[in-house]
Amino acid sequence: MQVEAQSLREQAQKIASSGALGRSRSYTRLLEFLVDCAAEGRAPKELEIAMEVFGKGADFDPSQDSMVRVYAHNLRQKLEHYYAADGRAEPQQIALARGEYRVSLTPGTPAIQPVAAAVVTAPDSPAQTAPVAAAPEVVAVARAARPRWVAVGAMLGILVLGVLIGLGVAVSREHAPPSAAAIAASPIWKPLLDDDMPILVVVGDYYIFGERDEHGDVERLVRDFNVGSRAELDELMKHDPKLATKYMNLDLTYLPTGSAFALVDVLRVLYTATKPVHVVSMSDMSDADLKSSHIVYLGYISGLGKLEDFVFASSSLAIGYTYDELRNTETNEMYASEAGMPEANRNYRDYALISTFPGPGGNQFVIVTGTRDAGMMQAAHALSDPMFMKSIEQARPDAKSTEPPSFEMLYEVTGYGRTNLDARLVHAGKLSYQEIWGGNLLHARE
């Protein structure tokens, strides 16, 4: 037992040092705690983990809060990713048992396992569970025998998604339903559509780059949450020149699959106006766009990029331990998405966030986002469906204000597969222009 405990701790240290557990200390603390429990010959209870690892009180109710289960599931995925990539040569591997909180050592797998159908492990469906922005994720895309074909396959997969979105854009302008005009006249969309300022739709994307093998060929695609653009990759290689031979910029990004469906819903409304509507990825958005266009963001909360600070500056919500969680700073209530760990043939819980507020240049921001696909698609549906728009207008906390809309609404979404089934409002709050931009709304509009 002492020998296995020492080996467990050595493996845990290797995993933590590799960066596979991400910037957050939460996963490292969880793994260390489970290793300590294994050394004691026991499997801890969910409540014990909540209290010892995450600082929860004795009143924590696992039946109402899935935080520990989400973390355990995501940790299991991170361990599997690590041993499929950097740790594939380890003779012993840490395994986290399913259905309980117990870690043990298992014999290592000598060969890399075949890759599933998706070339890039993107956080674009409930079945793929590593929380975005929780850890650098190295994705093995195939065995080393055919790296060039793998890279081409990844590019084609991303291009296909781009073509689908492009088709959605074209169709939505040609066939906007009659109800879209009524929605466009609502107080939420009217400030964007009734002037001459262009509209910029910003889609949250994720930058990926190539990792070379010893022959200089691209062996794997890498998503590192500390590297969000080509400029940041160049900066990384500038500080460590050795990385220039290890990494390669491929000018690739990926989008969550739900972005395509959500984009079509939103564009049906925007295309009721004849004004210019431009669609760009977050990685291509410039700082000048913050003032020169109306901004509609569409994507995951984790993909907000430079908009994140503004969206949450005046919010009563804060990003929790991961981007799959939000915390109400006034009530301390946690909203944890279950989309990362859905059970087969069962519903799961996700969250949709709608936020709108004036910008610094007399423009307006509309944020259509969610923790995962079901939430994001629900947010887009809510802002493009006549009946749902009525409920938003009735519930918005700033309805009596004469100023442009400035509020946020959070919905708990019932998802099944990659489908949003239903939603209920769990939070609504006003937003302050001064807290967001530090200025005066009247001066901004003059």
Secondary structure, DSSP 8 states (H G I E B T S, - for coil): -HHHHHHHHHHHHHHHHHTTT-S-SHHHHHHHHHHHHHHTT----HHHHHHHTT---TT--TTT--HHHHHHHHHHHHHHHHHHTTTTT-SEEEEE-TTS--EEEEE--SS-----S-SS--S-STT--S-TTSS-EEEE-S-TT-HHHHHHHHHHHHHHHHHHHHHHHHHHHHT--THHHHHHTSTTTHHHHSSS--EEEEE--EEEEEEE-TTS-EEEEEE-TT--SHHHHHHHHHH-GGGGGTEEEEEEEE--THHHHHHHHHHHHHTTS-S-EEEEEGGG--TTHHHHSEEEEEEEGGG-GGGHHHHHHS-SEEE-SSTTEEEETTT--EEE--TTS--TTS-EEEEEEEEEEE-TTS-EEEEEEESSHHHHHHHHHHTT-HHHHHHHHHH-TTTT-SSS--EEEEEEEEEETTEEEEEEEEEEEE--HHHHHSS-HHHHH-
